[in-house]
């Protein structure tokens, strides 16, 4: 059942040092009150990728695996410059909201007496992270064309560069006693952003807090050692004083313990964590149909300028209803449409007779349209109106054209074990992303034929 998970880890501390980083880390855990169950072990043996956590003995569902006191979390509040970061909070605001944590990491990494050094010893080598943001641009575009990853990475890189130059570097230069020259580096900042993407945790907000500023990410020692699977067997629980990792199903002796990062499609996993789950293991995989692609498909079906203008009028109406956007996407899972309301409303508005659209527009999007509660299951696609199915089918065909390869080509690479084994690690990961998406899209083709 083992699948490639989370990201490849590389043994050894960030700056050299302890020849037995696990022993040093476990000693540090005892000092800070971080409790590991005697039934689990931090190990490189029996794990899918570098360091992980393995069951020494059989574990039952509901058993406590580890407890991390909040004082042991590494955050902008617990680091040694927490007071300064709090005082300068207004100047450190950014689109990501990650700047204070990243500054905390930059400071602690180069502080010889940092209390976190035994924890850093289990980090991967920062120069060997496998996020696509570190791939050469040409390789990234070639291997991941059509998946949505290159576009997401380009936005990340632009935001990281802007954030570093406008906020982070000026702050470090204003406090040269706290940040040595060796950490004033855009390259290092890129690496730490990727590390925070892959390793940090963000506490779920209570309902009444949803309108407030989102919680900043924090580093959770020991919990971040666990690798990820969609079919995970452990889950992190939050309480006022600590965080607890609890088994969600029985775990046999010798088996790896897996956490979940949420319902993550393979394109999200490769983008944020630098790995994928091989097909068909990721039951949370999805394929996107860009919203503007559906508009393009609708325009292809027009014959006159008046019909084209009416499509744009319908699109503007959908934008006003906040059902579509120029950069939005309809998200299709293996079993259901995750953006059901947006997709069904869009198909309805783009396909309805002109007179009916005029009446709907006059009602300002109101009316007594009654919709069944729940998600649009993939198996129900054939029951959609013929015009809806046709528009959806045309949109899928346009989406498939955005990939550099077709399904048959990718299938050939995956089915030939010798050929697959000769692919580079990046080629294998990208192939899994593309193939999973195309399988979902081809399923839609079959259901709309």
C-alpha positions in Angstrom: 0.0 0.0 0.0 3.0 2.2 0.3 2.8 5.3 -1.9 5.2 8.1 -2.4 4.2 10.7 0.1 4.8 14.2 1.4 8.2 14.9 0.1 11.7 13.3 0.0 13.5 14.1 3.2 17.3 14.3 3.5 19.0 13.2 6.7 21.0 15.6 8.7 20.6 19.0 10.3 20.4 22.3 8.4 23.9 23.4 9.4 25.7 20.1 10.1 26.1 19.1 13.7 24.5 16.2 15.6 25.4 12.9 13.9 22.3 11.3 15.4 19.6 13.9 14.8 16.8 11.6 15.9 18.3 11.0 19.4 19.0 14.7 19.7 15.4 15.5 18.7 13.9 13.0 21.1 16.0 14.5 23.9 14.7 17.9 23.0 11.1 16.7 23.0 11.5 15.5 26.6 12.9 18.9 27.6 10.1 20.9 26.1 7.3 18.5 27.3 6.5 17.1 23.9 5.2 13.5 24.6 5.5 10.7 22.1 3.6 7.4 22.7 5.9 4.5 23.5 4.1 2.7 20.7 5.6 5.0 18.0 9.0 5.7 16.7 10.6 8.4 14.5 12.4 6.5 11.9 13.8 6.4 8.3 13.1 2.7 8.2 9.7 1.5 7.0 8.6 5.0 5.8 7.7 6.0 2.3 9.9 9.1 2.2 12.8 9.9 4.5 11.9 10.5 8.2 8.4 9.4 9.2 6.6 7.9 12.1 6.2 4.1 12.5 4.1 2.0 14.9 6.4 0.0 17.3 3.3 -1.9 18.5 -0.2 -2.3 17.2 -2.2 0.9 17.7 -6.0 1.0 18.1 -8.3 3.7 16.7 -8.6 6.6 19.2 -5.2 6.0 20.8 -3.0 9.1 21.5 0.2 9.1 19.4 1.8 12.4 20.5 1.1 15.5 22.4 2.6 18.9 21.5 2.3 21.6 24.2 1.6 25.0 22.6 4.8 26.3 24.2 6.7 23.9 21.9 5.2 25.3 18.7 7.5 27.5 16.7 5.7 30.6 15.7 6.0 34.4 15.5 4.9 34.4 19.2 7.2 31.7 20.6 10.4 32.6 18.8 13.1 34.7 20.6 12.2 37.9 18.7 8.4 37.5 19.3 8.2 40.8 21.1 9.8 42.7 18.2 7.6 40.9 15.6 4.5 41.8 17.7 5.5 45.5 18.0 6.2 45.7 14.2 3.1 43.7 13.3 1.6 46.5 11.2 4.7 46.9 9.1 4.8 43.1 8.5 1.4 42.6 7.0 1.4 40.9 3.6 -0.9 39.1 1.2 0.3 35.7 2.4 0.2 36.5 6.1 3.4 34.4 6.5 6.0 37.1 6.9 6.2 37.1 10.8 6.7 33.3 10.9 9.3 33.4 8.0 11.2 36.1 9.8 11.1 34.0 13.0 12.6 31.1 11.0 15.3 33.3 9.4 16.4 34.5 12.8 16.3 31.1 14.6 18.1 29.3 11.8 21.2 31.5 12.2 21.1 31.9 16.0 23.8 29.6 17.5 21.9 29.3 20.8 18.4 28.8 19.3 16.3 26.4 21.3 15.0 24.9 18.1 18.2 23.6 16.7 17.4 19.9 17.6 14.1 20.4 15.7 15.8 21.9 12.7 18.1 18.8 12.6 15.2 16.8 11.2 14.3 19.3 8.5 15.2 18.4 4.9 18.1 20.1 3.2 16.6 23.3 2.1 18.5 23.2 -1.2 16.9 19.9 -2.1 13.2 20.7 -1.8 11.2 19.3 -4.8 8.4 21.9 -5.1 7.9 22.8 -8.8 8.9 26.4 -7.9 12.5 25.0 -7.9 12.3 23.3 -11.2 13.7 25.1 -14.3 10.8 27.1 -15.8 11.0 25.2 -19.1 10.9 21.8 -17.4 8.0 22.9 -15.2 6.0 24.2 -18.2 6.8 21.1 -20.3 5.9 18.5 -17.7 3.0 20.2 -16.1 1.3 22.1 -19.0 -2.5 22.1 -18.6 -2.4 21.0 -14.9 -2.7 24.5 -13.5 0.6 24.2 -11.6 2.8 26.4 -13.8 0.3 29.3 -13.4 0.1 28.8 -9.6 3.9 28.7 -9.3 4.3 31.9 -11.4 2.0 33.8 -9.0 3.9 32.4 -6.0 7.2 33.5 -7.4 6.0 37.0 -8.1 4.4 37.3 -4.7 7.5 35.9 -2.9 9.8 38.3 -4.7 7.6 41.3 -4.0 7.1 40.3 -0.3 10.8 39.8 0.2 12.0 43.0 -1.4 9.3 45.3 0.0 8.9 43.9 3.5 11.3 41.2 4.6 14.7 42.5 3.4 14.1 46.1 4.7 13.1 44.6 8.1 16.3 42.5 8.3 18.4 45.5 7.2 16.8 47.6 9.9 17.8 44.9 12.5 21.3 43.8 11.4 22.1 42.6 14.9 19.3 40.0 14.6 19.8 38.8 11.0 23.3 38.0 9.7 24.2 38.6 6.1 24.0 34.9 5.3 20.2 34.8 5.8 19.5 38.0 3.8 18.9 36.0 0.7 16.0 35.7 -1.7 17.0 32.2 -2.5 16.8 31.2 1.2 13.5 33.0 1.5 12.1 31.0 -1.4 13.2 27.8 0.3 11.6 28.7 3.6 8.4 29.6 1.9 8.3 26.2 0.4 9.2 24.6 3.8 6.3 26.5 5.4 4.0 25.3 2.6 5.0 21.7 3.2 5.4 21.6 7.0 3.4 24.2 8.8 -0.1 23.8 10.2 -2.9 26.3 10.3 -5.4 25.9 13.1 -9.0 25.7 12.0 -11.0 28.8 12.8 -14.2 28.8 14.9 -17.3 29.8 13.0 -17.5 33.2 14.8 -13.9 33.8 13.9 -14.3 33.3 10.1 -14.7 37.0 9.4 -11.6 37.9 11.4 -8.0 37.8 10.1 -7.0 34.2 9.4 -4.7 32.4 11.8 -1.0 32.5 11.0 0.7 29.2 10.2 2.9 27.6 12.9 5.5 24.9 12.9 4.5 21.8 14.9 7.5 19.7 15.9 6.9 15.9 15.7 3.5 16.3 14.1 5.2 17.5 10.9 7.2 14.4 10.7 4.1 12.4 9.6 3.8 11.9 5.9 0.4 12.3 4.1 -2.1 10.0 2.5 -5.7 10.6 1.4 -6.4 7.3 3.2 -4.7 8.5 6.4 -4.7 6.7 9.8 -4.1 9.7 12.1 -5.4 13.2 12.6 -4.3 16.3 14.5 -6.7 17.7 17.1 -6.4 21.1 18.7 -7.2 22.1 22.3 -6.5 25.2 24.4 -3.2 23.9 25.8 -1.8 21.5 23.3 -2.2 19.7 20.0 -2.8 15.9 19.9 -2.2 13.4 17.1 -4.8 10.6 17.4 -5.1 7.4 15.5 -8.2 7.3 13.4 -8.1 3.6 12.5 -6.1 0.5 13.7 -2.4 0.6 12.8 -0.6 -2.7 12.7 2.9 -3.0 14.2 5.6 -1.9 11.7 3.2 0.2 9.6 3.7 3.9 8.9 1.5 6.5 10.6 0.0 9.0 8.1 -1.6 12.3 8.7 -3.7 14.2 6.2 -3.2 17.8 5.0 -6.9 17.9 3.9 -8.7 16.9 0.7 -5.8 17.7 -1.7 -5.8 16.9 -5.4 -2.5 15.8 -6.9 -1.9 19.2 -8.5 -2.2 20.8 -5.1 0.1 18.2 -3.5 2.9 18.7 -6.1 2.5 22.5 -5.9 2.5 22.9 -2.1 4.3 19.8 -0.9 6.5 18.6 -3.7 5.0 15.1 -4.2 1.9 13.2 -5.5 0.0 10.0 -4.7 0.2 7.6 -7.6 -2.9 6.9 -9.6 -5.4 5.7 -8.4 -4.5 6.1 -4.7 -5.5 9.7 -4.3 -9.3 9.5 -3.8 -9.4 13.3 -3.4 -7.9 14.0 -6.9 -9.7 16.5 -9.1 -9.6 18.1 -12.5 -10.3 21.7 -13.2 -12.3 23.2 -16.1 -11.4 26.9 -16.3 -14.6 29.0 -16.2 -13.4 31.0 -19.2 -13.1 27.7 -21.1 -16.9 27.2 -20.7 -17.4 30.7 -22.0 -15.1 29.9 -25.0 -17.1 26.7 -25.6 -20.4 28.7 -25.6 -18.9 31.2 -28.1 -17.9 28.4 -30.4 -21.5 27.4 -30.7 -22.6 30.9 -31.9 -23.2 31.7 -35.6 -23.9 35.5 -35.5 -22.4 38.5 -33.8 -25.7 39.0 -32.0 -25.4 35.5 -30.5 -21.8 36.2 -29.5 -22.9 39.4 -27.7 -25.6 37.5 -25.9 -23.1 35.0 -24.6 -21.0 37.9 -23.2 -24.1 39.4 -21.7 -25.0 36.1 -20.0 -21.4 35.8 -18.8 -21.5 39.3 -17.3 -24.7 38.3 -15.6 -23.0 35.3 -14.1 -20.2 37.4 -12.9 -22.6 39.7 -11.2 -24.1 36.7 -9.5 -20.5 35.7 -8.4 -20.9 32.4 -10.1 -17.9 32.8 -12.4 -14.7 34.8 -12.7 -11.9 35.3 -15.2 -9.5 33.2 -13.0 -12.0 30.8 -11.5 -12.4 27.1 -12.2 -15.1 24.4 -12.0 -13.7 21.6 -9.9 -14.6 18.1 -10.8 -13.9 15.2 -8.5 -13.9 11.5 -9.2 -17.5 11.1 -7.8 -18.9 14.6 -7.6 -18.7 18.1 -8.9 -17.2 20.1 -6.0 -18.4 23.4 -7.5 -21.9 22.2 -8.2 -23.9 25.4 -7.8 -21.4 27.4 -9.9 -21.4 24.8 -12.7 -25.1 24.1 -12.8 -26.0 27.9 -12.7 -23.5 28.6 -15.5 -24.8 25.8 -17.7 -28.3 26.9 -17.1 -27.7 30.6 -17.9 -25.6 29.9 -20.9 -28.0 27.4 -22.4 -31.4 28.8 -21.6 -33.6 30.3 -24.4 -33.0 34.1 -24.9 -36.4 35.1 -23.7 -36.0 33.0 -20.5 -32.7 34.7 -19.9 -34.3 38.2 -20.3 -36.9 37.3 -17.7 -34.3 36.0 -15.3 -32.2 39.1 -15.8 -35.2 41.3 -15.2 -35.7 39.5 -11.9 -32.0 40.3 -11.1 -31.2 36.6 -10.7 -34.1 35.9 -8.5 -37.0 33.6 -9.2 -38.1 30.4 -7.5 -35.4 28.1 -9.0 -35.4 25.1 -6.7 -32.3 23.1 -6.6 -31.8 19.7 -4.9 -29.5 19.9 -1.9 -26.2 18.0 -2.0 -23.6 17.6 -4.6 -23.9 16.9 -8.3 -22.8 13.3 -8.5 -20.8 12.4 -11.6 -23.2 9.5 -12.3 -26.0 12.1 -12.7 -24.3 13.9 -15.5 -26.2 11.9 -18.2 -29.4 13.2 -16.6 -28.6 16.8 -17.4 -30.4 18.6 -20.2 -28.9 17.8 -23.7 -27.8 21.4 -24.2 -26.0 21.4 -20.9 -24.3 18.1 -21.6 -23.2 19.4 -25.0 -21.7 22.6 -23.5 -20.0 20.6 -20.8 -18.6 18.2 -23.4 -17.2 21.0 -25.5 -15.6 22.5 -22.5 -13.9 19.2 -21.6 -12.6 18.8 -25.1 -11.1 22.3 -25.0 -9.6 21.6 -21.6 -7.9 18.4 -22.9 -6.3 20.4 -25.7 -4.3 22.4 -23.1 -2.2 19.4 -22.2 1.0 18.7 -24.1 0.2 15.0 -24.3 -3.0 12.9 -24.7 -4.4 10.2 -22.4 -3.2 7.4 -24.6 0.4 8.6 -24.5 0.4 9.0 -20.7 -1.3 5.6 -20.3 1.5 4.0 -22.3 4.2 5.5 -20.1 2.4 4.4 -16.9 1.6 0.8 -18.1 5.2 0.1 -19.2 7.1 -0.5 -16.0 10.5 -0.4 -17.7 9.8 2.9 -19.5 8.3 4.4 -16.3 11.3 3.4 -14.2 13.6 5.3 -16.6 11.7 8.5 -16.2 13.2 11.1 -13.7 11.4 11.6 -10.4 10.0 14.9 -11.6 8.7 13.2 -14.9 7.0 10.5 -12.8 5.3 13.0 -10.5 4.1 15.2 -13.4 2.9 12.2 -15.3 0.8 11.1 -12.2 -0.8 14.6 -12.0 -1.6 14.8 -15.7 -3.0 11.2 -15.9 -5.3 11.6 -12.8 -6.8 14.8 -14.2 -7.2 13.3 -17.7 -9.0 10.2 -16.4 -11.6 12.4 -14.7 -12.0 14.5 -17.8 -12.4 11.4 -20.0 -15.0 10.1 -17.7 -16.9 13.3 -18.2 -16.6 12.8 -22.0 -18.1 9.4 -21.8 -21.0 10.6 -19.6 -21.8 13.6 -21.9 -21.6 11.6 -25.2 
